[in-house]
């Protein structure tokens, strides 16, 4: 399907879901069940919208600007993560809940208007009709591509072993002897670190070995989490958690760049879908792992062992997947060469830059 058309359809569905929630909370006696159902529907539709949006973004920027585009996308994502709930809270406090939902629904139409301006975006190189075959084709594309595989494995390593957010309430109460304000600071610190790192991520466009950069960022993440688990002072804990959040964003920039550069245009949406599944499931599994280890031992051991395990894990990944670590971004094709028809920067299956594919 043309990706612009897909974005318009999913945008309308998300707007409709939000409008349905607005109608429900506007009733004299609103019920919770429609909120759950419509929120779940909206989240499912967003799982289709997100990968298509990424595929369009990468197709409209020059190859040499992919890293910068991903860095900008992270900036916008971090801003929206902080700003969205804040604006919603302000609207609810000054007006009422339906106004927040209606405002959200209207915002989708603003986004749809922006999408319309980019023109049609059918997948280049043909496409497989949606079904089991197309899903299998997406996963099959990963075979023999260590650079993309390494991105997924590295992300799961960092988020499953080094994601102790579920333990923040226990740490706030028993380790730092605080209350809701302390817990709020702990929850906010990773986002603040991520936002700062995003704003100062311009240097990422000069890095030609993103696989190595991902490994370094994950090591920093793991060491920061380890230090966080060892400290008993909130003044030291907050900067360490913020550093971890910043390292996570930098890792995300480079992982997205590798995936989007290596994937052919017609499969870029499906590969981005797999990436979204990994990014969504990893932190949930990480919180479960942190809670399980803490139940068997204690909170401090869970945090420290997770951070150290994250560092050891990425070292093992680097050893077993050298193609991922040595991955080098392709040399950008000069614009005049593309205009002259001498090269196609978005060829269907470009030559690998990380060694043989299998």
C-alpha positions, 0 to 999 in steps of 0.5 A: 500500500502507498505509505502516505495512504496508510498514514492517512488511514491510521491517522483517521483511525487514531483520531476516531479512537480518541474522539470515542474516548472524548464522547465516553468521558463526556457522558454523565456516567462514563465507563472504563471499559470503552477507554480500555478498548479504544486505547488498545485499538489506538495503540494497535493502529499506532503499531502500523502507523509508526513503521510506515512513518519511519519508512517515509521519513528515510525515503525523503532524506538524502542518504548522508542525512539519515543519522541527522534525521534519526537524531532529530526524530529522537529530539521530537520524540523526547519532547513529545514524551515530556510535553504531551502529558504536561499539556494534557494535565494543564488542559484537564486542570483548567477545563475538563477531561473531554477537552483534552481528548478532543484536543488530541483528536484534532491534533491527528488531523494536523498530522494528516495535513502534514502527511498529505504534503509529502506526496505519494510513497509506494514501496520501491521495488514492488511489494508482497500482498499482505498476509503470512507470506509477507510476514515471513518475508520480513523475518527472512530478510534478517537472515545473513544480515548481522548488522541488523540482527546485532541492533535487535540483540543489542537492544534486548540485551540493554533493556532486559538486563539493564532496565530497573524502572520497576524497582524505582518505588522500592528504591525511592522508599527504602534506599533514598528514604523519600516519598512521591517527590523522590519517585517522581525525580527518579522517573523523570531523570532518564527522560531528562538525560535523553532529552539533553542527549538528543539536543546535543546529538549533532555530532552523531552525523560524523560517525561512520561506524554506528555498530561500534557506537551502539556498543560504547553507548550500551557499555555507558548505559550498563556502567551508569545503571551499576553505579546507580545501584551502588549509590545511596545518595539521591544527588548522585543517583539522579545524574547516573540515571540521566546518563543512562537515559542519554546513552540509550537515546544515542544508541537508538539513533545509531541502531535506527540508522543501521536498520534503515540504511541496510533495509531495502525500501520495499521492506523498510516498513516491515523491518521497522515493525520488527524494531518497534516490537523489540523496542516495545517488548524489551523494557517490559521484559526488563522490568519483569526480570528486575522484579524477579531477581529482586524477589529472589535476592534484593533490590540492590543486587538486581540493579547492580547485576543487571547493569554489569550483565548488560556490559558483559552481554554487549561484550559477548555480542561484539565477540560473536557478531563482528559484522555488527561491530565493524559495520560502516555506513555506505559512502554517500552517493553524490547528488549530481551522480544520482541526477545523471542516473549513474547511481541509485542511492536507494537500490533494491538490494545494495551490496553489503558493507559488513561482509558476506551475508551468509 
